[in-house]
Amino acid sequence: MSLRERKAAKKKEDILRSASLVISRNGYQNATMEDIAAELLMTKGALYYYFKNKEELLYSCHDLILSAAMEKMEAIYIEELSSMDKMKRAIKTHLDIAIREKEVFNLIVKPEQLFSAEHIEEIIQKRDQYAGIFDKIIAEGVKRGEFKVSDKKMARMIILGATNWVQVWYSPEGKFSKEKIEDIYADYFLKMLL
């Protein structure tokens, strides 16, 4: 990759990170290209040089966050740990991302409400791959005798459904810290898998 290409890729990533901040702060519906451009101290026209419209920008933003999340989950899966420890780390990591990247991560849940057909298939495929990492950890735990789960898919759906719901009620000013919530969730879900 040439220096020019690396600079363009870096600029695009900076735009995506700023877009994530604006979406987290303003919400998806209220985030505008003007807000994102202002965050970067650039013109809206310059933003359109990199992305043809808001949907493409948000899709790329979503893809960046989900790809990073998948990398973290894959790293957890391949570690030399017990399945119990892998699941504990996976749950905590998922909660951390769901809380930190709340608005962007929410785009995963019902993408058909936000994205055109052009992006839906890719989003659903990547979302399923992400969920599949949880399936692999559960299956590995069952095979090793660490988990006693009769329906692995249902166990995964319960875990991800409940952890995704944290975005609705979590507040940094609440009774528990983010880290304490991660511990509580991991403890309860690990008991469910036994």
BELGINOR-V713492 format. One record per backbone hydrogen bond with DSSP energy under -0.5 kcal/mol. NH is the residue of the N-H (numbers start at 1). CO is the residue of the C=O. Records with the same first field share a line. If there is no record, write none. Layout:
NH->CO, CO
//
This chain:
6->2
7->3
8->4
9->5
10->6
11->7
12->8
13->9
14->10
15->11
16->12
17->13
18->14
19->15
20->16
21->17
22->18
23->19
24->20
25->21
26->22
27->23
31->27, 28
36->32
37->33
38->34
39->35
40->36
41->38
42->37
47->43
48->44
49->45, 46
50->46, 47
51->47
57->53
58->54
59->55
60->56
61->57
62->58
63->59
64->60
65->61
66->62
67->63
68->64
69->65
70->66
71->67
72->68
73->69
74->70
75->71
76->72
77->73
78->74
79->75, 76
81->79
86->82
87->83
88->84
89->85
90->86
91->87
92->88
93->89
94->90
95->91
96->92
97->93
98->94
99->95
100->96
101->97
102->99
105->101
106->102
107->103, 104
108->105
109->106
110->106
111->108
113->110
114->111
115->111
119->116
120->116
121->117
123->119
124->120
125->121
126->122
127->123
128->124
129->125
130->126
131->127
132->128
133->129, 130
134->130, 131
135->131
136->132
137->133
138->134
139->135
140->136
141->137
142->138
143->139
144->140
145->142
146->141
147->141
148->193
149->147
155->151
156->152
157->153
158->154
159->155
160->156
161->157
162->158
163->159
164->160
165->161
166->162, 163
167->164
168->165
169->165
170->166
174->171
181->177
182->178
183->179
184->180
185->181
186->182
187->183
188->184
189->185
190->186
191->187
192->188
193->189
194->190, 191
//
